[in-house]
Amino acid sequence: MIERHYFRDTLIRSYDFTFGFCIPNSVNSWEAIYPVPELSEDRVQQMIANEYETTSDSFYFVDNKLVMHNKAAYKYADA
């Protein structure tokens, strides 16, 4: 799986994940803890002010063949 996060046309972060073998028709869970790059306060405020301009693409592969592509758009709020 490859996951990429963008703000407008700028790549914010990119992750490559490798999943182990899962038995067909089984129920599995997976957790990953990974570092997130720090964003400047200015970038954070831009992301909050510009709803849905922060996006991500997730690409899922089986035997090096793309089997699914998900796109998402995010709306952030000031905490």
C-alpha positions as a Markdown table, in Angstrom:
| # | Residue | x | y | z |
|---|---|---|---|---|
| 1 | Met | 0.0 | 0.0 | 0.0 |
| 2 | Ile | 1.2 | 3.5 | -0.8 |
| 3 | Glu | -0.4 | 6.5 | 0.8 |
| 4 | Arg | 0.2 | 10.1 | -0.2 |
| 5 | His | -1.0 | 13.2 | 1.4 |
| 6 | Tyr | -1.2 | 16.6 | -0.3 |
| 7 | Phe | -2.1 | 20.2 | 0.4 |
| 8 | Arg | -3.2 | 21.7 | -2.9 |
| 9 | Asp | -0.5 | 20.5 | -5.3 |
| 10 | Thr | 2.2 | 20.0 | -2.7 |
| 11 | Leu | 3.1 | 16.5 | -1.3 |
| 12 | Ile | 3.0 | 16.7 | 2.5 |
| 13 | Arg | 4.0 | 13.1 | 3.2 |
| 14 | Ser | 4.2 | 9.8 | 1.5 |
| 15 | Tyr | 4.2 | 6.3 | 3.2 |
| 16 | Asp | 4.9 | 2.8 | 1.8 |
| 17 | Phe | 3.4 | -0.1 | 3.8 |
| 18 | Thr | 4.0 | -3.8 | 3.4 |
| 19 | Phe | 1.3 | -6.2 | 4.6 |
| 20 | Gly | 2.1 | -9.8 | 5.4 |
| 21 | Phe | 0.1 | -12.7 | 4.1 |
| 22 | Cys | -3.5 | -12.9 | 5.3 |
| 23 | Ile | -5.5 | -16.1 | 5.2 |
| 24 | Pro | -8.4 | -15.8 | 2.7 |
| 25 | Asn | -11.8 | -15.3 | 4.4 |
| 26 | Ser | -10.2 | -14.4 | 7.7 |
| 27 | Val | -10.7 | -11.3 | 9.9 |
| 28 | Asn | -7.5 | -9.4 | 10.5 |
| 29 | Ser | -6.4 | -6.1 | 12.1 |
| 30 | Trp | -3.4 | -4.1 | 11.4 |
| 31 | Glu | -1.9 | -1.1 | 13.3 |
| 32 | Ala | 1.0 | 1.1 | 12.2 |
| 33 | Ile | 2.6 | 3.8 | 14.2 |
| 34 | Tyr | 4.8 | 6.0 | 12.1 |
| 35 | Pro | 6.3 | 9.5 | 12.3 |
| 36 | Val | 4.4 | 12.4 | 10.9 |
| 37 | Pro | 6.4 | 15.4 | 9.6 |
| 38 | Glu | 5.9 | 18.6 | 11.6 |
| 39 | Leu | 4.0 | 21.3 | 9.8 |
| 40 | Ser | 4.6 | 25.0 | 10.2 |
| 41 | Glu | 1.9 | 27.0 | 12.0 |
| 42 | Asp | 1.3 | 28.9 | 8.8 |
| 43 | Arg | 0.7 | 25.7 | 6.8 |
| 44 | Val | -1.7 | 24.4 | 9.5 |
| 45 | Gln | -3.7 | 27.6 | 9.4 |
| 46 | Gln | -3.8 | 27.4 | 5.6 |
| 47 | Met | -5.1 | 23.8 | 5.8 |
| 48 | Ile | -7.8 | 24.9 | 8.3 |
| 49 | Ala | -8.8 | 27.9 | 6.2 |
| 50 | Asn | -9.0 | 26.0 | 2.9 |
| 51 | Glu | -11.5 | 23.2 | 3.4 |
| 52 | Tyr | -11.1 | 20.0 | 1.4 |
| 53 | Glu | -7.8 | 21.2 | -0.3 |
| 54 | Thr | -5.9 | 18.7 | 1.8 |
| 55 | Thr | -6.3 | 15.3 | 0.1 |
| 56 | Ser | -4.9 | 11.8 | 0.1 |
| 57 | Asp | -4.5 | 9.0 | -2.4 |
| 58 | Ser | -4.2 | 5.4 | -1.2 |
| 59 | Phe | -3.0 | 2.7 | -3.6 |
| 60 | Tyr | -3.5 | -1.0 | -2.8 |
| 61 | Phe | -1.4 | -3.6 | -4.6 |
| 62 | Val | -1.6 | -7.4 | -4.8 |
| 63 | Asp | 1.4 | -9.1 | -6.4 |
| 64 | Asn | 2.6 | -5.7 | -7.6 |
| 65 | Lys | -0.7 | -5.1 | -9.4 |
| 66 | Leu | -2.9 | -2.1 | -8.5 |
| 67 | Val | -6.2 | -3.5 | -7.2 |
| 68 | Met | -7.8 | -0.4 | -5.6 |
| 69 | His | -7.2 | 3.4 | -5.4 |
| 70 | Asn | -9.0 | 5.5 | -2.8 |
| 71 | Lys | -9.1 | 9.3 | -2.8 |
| 72 | Ala | -10.1 | 11.4 | 0.2 |
| 73 | Ala | -10.5 | 15.1 | 1.0 |
| 74 | Tyr | -10.2 | 16.5 | 4.5 |
| 75 | Lys | -11.8 | 19.4 | 6.4 |
| 76 | Tyr | -9.8 | 20.4 | 9.4 |
| 77 | Ala | -11.0 | 22.6 | 12.3 |
| 78 | Asp | -9.0 | 24.7 | 14.8 |
| 79 | Ala | -8.7 | 22.7 | 18.0 |
